[in-house]
Amino acid sequence: MQILLKNKAFQLFRGIFSNSKKIIYLIFGVYLLYGLYFGNWRTESIIQHDVIIYYEYLTATFMFNDLSFEFASQLPEKFDGEIWLSEGEDGEFFPKMTMGVSIMLTPFYLIAYLINKLEVLGSFGYSAFFQFFVFLAAMIYAILAAIFQRKILTQFFNDRVVCLVLISIFLCTNLFYYTIVESGMSHVYSFFLYTLLIYMTIEWHKNQSLKNSAVMGLVMGLIILVRPTNVVAALIPICYGLFTKAGRENKVNILKEKKLKVAFAIVLCCLLVSLQFLFWKYSTGKWFIYGYSDEGFFFLEPKFIDTLFSFRKGFLTYAPILILAISGIFLARNMKDLRLPLIIFLILNLYIVSSWWCWWYGGSYGQRALIETIAVLAIFFGFFYQWLLKKSFLIRTATIILIGFFFVQNTIQMMQYKKAILHWHGMTYDAYKNIFFKLEYPENYSDYIVEPDYDAAMKGDR
């Protein structure tokens, strides 16, 4: 009887982990369970820090009908949130960040807004009820990203490889945390858009239909509105196919024969981005506002090593499974149309991210500024796992166990960060070593933490 049960359990396990559609259901279930338990919506703390700025576009539009933000000077006594505005040189006030995240949240916000009105709940949009809809938005965009990742990956790999890739990126990286806990941050929304851009790049080069061109333009416009430096993502469709003779010939033919479709995509992208310029003009009288004041880049001193490997905020330190994806870059030689465009993007984006004055990007779990690039690394994950599954049973088994370890490690680190055991910006090797797989503060913990000097960093001493 025990042997029979074990065999059935094994068959069930094998059935799930060889069917990528079932893996998406599994990811959804895990995200939902973790989100209901760990999510910041429960404590009304999703809308904090940067999210306050993303969210206030919605507050201004729907609650106060005042995109000039004049209402912020006299908020109602029962106002249950915060409004953070930057002040310009001429005394004008405006949100520091662009409106991309608020646009992506709008459908979910409107549902909550209408229920709030109909049920007379009395919230200005910051209650646990509204914040649950932010969590729901992040969840849905993550699952949509998983669906489109599957559509991309199944063009190159078998279903077992696709399963391993989806598990790796959605359960073993800090994308998991920024979907279910800090759901209002921009990263899951950018991740979805990057995934959709890669999918549409492939599809558009097969069929330059009006629909595909429209989606390409709108997706690129949203990518820029969510985070303007992400404009470098345009290199993916621009460079697609340019590094092979057949690809170049196809690109030239497209530009000759489908130039109106290309122009249509570009115009739609520009129209969407123009919403930000129109907002600045309406609210401040200026066509362009740089919201970051004295903050900027140090392009001659990029922090590549710190951004990738430091214990303060190393991308690979806190999501070590991504090392497997990077190794897949060297195995992807047959993906000629897409490989070099993705590599060029990864390098240039890393250069931009690591050149920012605050290369650790404030308080965060891991290197949050590179989360969206996991959408690009997913394909390289596939090439690694494709290579791996041809190896011996022992090597395959060891790697599966390693993936399980990375999932457990990621979960523990998420819990540590929630409890501030994993420090938000002052981690060191000694601190990491003393909290490894622990959920309690070690003795003399503060001795291991090194607080960064933000004022010095802004001047270049990073």
Disulfide bonds with the S-S distance in Angstrom:
none
